[in-house]
Amino acid sequence: MQRDNLYHEIEHLNSKGDNKTTIPVSLEIGEESEISNLKIQARILWPALGFPSVISPNSSSSSSPMLDGDACKCICVLLLSNQKYLSKEDAAKYLRYVPWEERSRRHIPAGQTGSFAASDIQVRNELPGPKLTIPGWKDLHGTGISFGGDREGENGIAVKLANYVKNFYSKNGLQYLHEIRVFEKVSAQLKEGQYNLFWNSENLKENAPSAEIKLLLDQYALPKRQNTEL
């Protein structure tokens, strides 16, 4: 999986060492919830360009992607949204994928190729926890985040989310962290190749910018340009 990004937004750090996070076995993640009627805005932070492939999914696996899966075995997404709690139904409503050569797609109806069912997904929310942020790993530049690991924290990803990026999105209403994982057997259904993950647009026009890019254009690029022209 890859992401079509305007610029790099997270600092990639070594996923090994003391930053390993253990996920409790008793964790309940988005199991029973009705889909929200609210429009959910989000910004996918990971995967980004250069994201390592899902290399070893097991088509017969039925285990929990949050407890027994990891970023090597299943599709794994880190994102910011405007909702404190994101259910698996919410995630299925918006998360989409296309082959890399079709990355200009902005909208795919539910139930069509490129969409996921709620039963394909589990969601881990920053609140109420267990938290994605790493306790004690915070400095003037950013906050450490750990995701993608199994219940023992193996094969996880540790990154630092820059304060500048976090504050920019928080100011625009995207302040809540979530991790989405797709079941291993569903991840294995994708044929070998490169894919683009995106947040489904409410706008059916395919030639319009995605909501993510429009936010960057309106709230980042345009103000920067105006300040330069002054």
C-alpha positions as CSV (number, residue, x, y, z in Angstrom):
1,M,0.0,0.0,0.0
2,Q,1.1,3.5,-0.7
3,R,-0.4,7.0,-0.1
4,D,-0.4,9.9,-2.6
5,N,0.9,12.6,-0.3
6,L,1.6,16.3,-0.8
7,Y,4.5,16.3,1.6
8,H,6.0,14.1,4.2
9,E,4.1,14.5,7.5
10,I,5.7,12.1,10.0
11,E,9.3,11.4,10.9
12,H,10.0,7.7,10.4
13,L,11.9,6.2,13.4
14,N,13.3,2.8,14.1
15,S,10.4,0.5,15.0
16,K,12.7,-1.7,17.2
17,G,14.1,-1.0,20.6
18,D,12.5,0.5,23.7
19,N,9.5,2.0,21.9
20,K,7.6,-1.3,21.7
21,T,4.0,-1.2,22.9
22,T,2.1,-4.2,24.2
23,I,-1.6,-4.3,23.4
24,P,-3.7,-6.0,26.1
25,V,-5.4,-9.3,25.1
26,S,-8.7,-8.1,26.6
27,L,-8.9,-5.1,24.3
28,E,-12.3,-4.5,22.8
29,I,-12.0,-2.6,19.5
30,G,-15.0,-1.2,17.7
31,E,-17.1,-4.4,17.9
32,E,-20.7,-3.3,18.3
33,S,-21.5,0.2,17.1
34,E,-24.0,1.8,14.7
35,I,-22.6,3.9,11.9
36,S,-22.5,7.6,12.6
37,N,-24.7,10.0,10.6
38,L,-22.1,12.7,11.0
39,K,-19.8,13.6,8.1
40,I,-16.4,12.3,9.2
41,Q,-13.4,14.3,8.0
42,A,-10.0,12.6,8.2
43,R,-6.4,12.8,7.1
44,I,-4.5,9.6,6.5
45,L,-1.0,10.0,7.9
46,W,0.2,6.4,7.2
47,P,0.7,4.8,4.8
48,A,2.6,7.5,2.9
49,L,4.9,7.3,-0.1
50,G,7.6,4.8,0.6
51,F,5.3,2.7,2.9
52,P,6.6,-0.9,3.0
53,S,4.3,-3.5,1.4
54,V,2.0,-5.9,3.2
55,I,4.3,-8.9,2.5
56,S,2.9,-12.0,4.2
57,P,-0.9,-12.0,4.6
58,N,-2.4,-15.4,5.3
59,S,-5.6,-15.9,3.3
60,S,-6.9,-18.5,5.8
61,S,-6.3,-16.4,9.0
62,S,-9.3,-15.4,11.0
63,S,-7.5,-14.0,14.0
64,S,-7.9,-10.5,15.3
65,P,-5.8,-8.0,13.2
66,M,-5.2,-5.9,16.3
67,L,-4.0,-8.7,18.6
68,D,-2.5,-11.2,16.3
69,G,-1.9,-9.2,13.1
70,D,0.7,-6.6,12.4
71,A,1.8,-4.2,9.7
72,C,3.5,-7.0,7.8
73,K,0.4,-9.1,7.6
74,C,-2.5,-6.7,7.2
75,I,-3.4,-3.3,5.8
76,C,-2.7,-0.8,8.6
77,V,-3.8,2.9,8.6
78,L,-3.0,5.7,11.0
79,L,-5.2,8.8,10.7
80,L,-6.5,11.9,12.3
81,S,-10.2,12.7,12.3
82,N,-12.8,15.1,13.7
83,Q,-14.5,12.4,15.7
84,K,-13.3,11.2,19.1
85,Y,-14.6,7.7,18.5
86,L,-14.4,6.0,15.1
87,S,-16.3,2.7,14.8
88,K,-15.6,0.0,12.3
89,E,-18.8,0.9,10.5
90,D,-17.6,4.5,10.2
91,A,-14.2,3.3,8.9
92,A,-15.9,1.0,6.3
93,K,-18.0,3.9,5.1
94,Y,-15.0,5.9,4.2
95,L,-11.8,3.8,3.7
96,R,-11.2,2.9,0.1
97,Y,-8.4,1.4,-2.0
98,V,-7.6,1.5,-5.7
99,P,-4.7,0.2,-7.8
100,W,-1.9,2.7,-8.0
101,E,-2.6,3.6,-11.6
102,E,-6.1,4.7,-10.5
103,R,-5.0,6.9,-7.6
104,S,-6.9,9.9,-9.0
105,R,-10.2,8.2,-7.9
106,R,-12.0,10.2,-5.3
107,H,-15.3,8.2,-4.7
108,I,-16.2,4.5,-4.6
109,P,-19.8,3.5,-3.6
110,A,-20.1,1.0,-0.7
111,G,-20.1,-2.6,-1.7
112,Q,-18.1,-2.1,-4.9
113,T,-14.5,-3.2,-5.5
114,G,-12.3,-0.9,-3.5
115,S,-14.5,-0.7,-0.5
116,F,-14.5,-2.7,2.8
117,A,-17.3,-4.2,4.9
118,A,-17.5,-3.4,8.6
119,S,-16.7,-7.0,9.3
120,D,-13.4,-6.6,7.4
121,I,-12.1,-4.0,9.9
122,Q,-11.1,-3.3,13.4
123,V,-10.4,0.2,14.9
124,R,-8.3,1.3,17.7
125,N,-9.1,4.8,19.1
126,E,-6.6,7.0,21.0
127,L,-9.4,7.7,23.5
128,P,-10.3,6.1,25.8
129,G,-7.3,3.9,25.0
130,P,-4.9,2.0,25.0
131,K,-3.3,5.1,23.7
132,L,-1.4,5.3,20.4
133,T,0.9,8.0,21.8
134,I,3.9,6.7,23.6
135,P,4.2,7.9,27.2
136,G,7.3,10.0,27.9
137,W,8.3,10.2,24.2
138,K,7.6,13.9,23.5
139,D,9.9,16.8,22.9
140,L,9.8,20.3,21.3
141,H,9.5,18.8,17.9
142,G,6.8,16.2,18.2
143,T,5.1,13.3,20.0
144,G,6.0,9.6,19.6
145,I,3.3,7.2,18.3
146,S,3.3,3.4,18.1
147,F,1.0,1.4,16.0
148,G,0.9,-1.7,13.7
149,G,2.3,-4.2,16.2
150,D,0.8,-7.4,17.5
151,R,-0.2,-8.1,21.1
152,E,3.4,-8.3,22.0
153,G,4.3,-5.2,20.1
154,E,6.3,-7.1,17.5
155,N,6.6,-5.8,13.9
156,G,5.1,-2.4,15.0
157,I,5.9,1.0,13.6
158,A,7.2,3.9,15.8
159,V,7.0,7.4,14.4
160,K,7.2,11.0,15.6
161,L,4.2,13.2,14.7
162,A,5.6,16.7,14.3
163,N,3.9,19.3,16.5
164,Y,3.6,21.6,13.5
165,V,1.6,19.0,11.6
166,K,-0.5,18.0,14.6
167,N,-1.3,21.6,15.4
168,F,-2.2,22.4,11.8
169,Y,-4.8,19.6,11.6
170,S,-6.1,20.2,15.1
171,K,-6.7,23.8,14.2
172,N,-8.8,22.5,11.3
173,G,-10.8,20.1,13.5
174,L,-8.8,16.9,12.9
175,Q,-7.5,16.3,16.4
176,Y,-8.2,12.6,17.2
177,L,-5.9,9.7,16.4
178,H,-7.1,6.3,15.2
179,E,-5.6,3.1,13.9
180,I,-7.5,1.0,11.3
181,R,-6.5,-2.5,10.5
182,V,-8.0,-4.8,7.8
183,F,-8.3,-8.5,8.6
184,E,-5.4,-10.5,7.3
185,K,-7.6,-12.8,5.1
186,V,-9.1,-9.7,3.5
187,S,-5.7,-8.0,3.0
188,A,-4.6,-11.2,1.2
189,Q,-7.4,-10.8,-1.4
190,L,-5.6,-7.9,-3.0
191,K,-3.5,-9.0,-5.9
192,E,0.2,-8.3,-5.8
193,G,1.0,-4.7,-6.8
194,Q,0.8,-1.2,-5.5
195,Y,-2.4,0.4,-4.2
196,N,-3.6,3.8,-3.0
197,L,-5.6,4.1,0.2
198,F,-7.9,7.1,0.5
199,W,-10.8,8.6,2.5
200,N,-13.9,8.4,0.4
201,S,-15.1,11.8,-0.9
202,E,-18.7,13.0,-0.4
203,N,-18.3,14.8,-3.8
204,L,-19.0,12.5,-6.7
205,K,-16.9,14.6,-9.1
206,E,-13.8,12.7,-9.9
207,N,-12.0,15.7,-11.3
208,A,-12.2,17.6,-8.0
209,P,-9.4,17.6,-5.4
210,S,-9.8,15.2,-2.5
211,A,-11.0,16.7,0.8
212,E,-7.5,16.1,2.2
213,I,-5.8,18.0,-0.6
214,K,-8.4,20.7,-0.6
215,L,-7.8,21.3,3.1
216,L,-4.0,21.7,2.4
217,L,-4.6,24.0,-0.6
218,D,-7.1,26.2,1.2
219,Q,-5.5,26.3,4.7
220,Y,-1.8,25.8,4.0
221,A,-0.7,26.5,0.4
222,L,-2.9,29.6,-0.3
223,P,-2.0,31.4,2.9
224,K,1.6,30.7,2.3
225,R,1.4,32.1,-1.2
226,Q,-0.5,35.2,0.0
227,N,2.2,35.8,2.7
228,T,4.9,35.5,0.1
229,E,3.2,38.0,-2.2
230,L,2.9,40.7,0.5
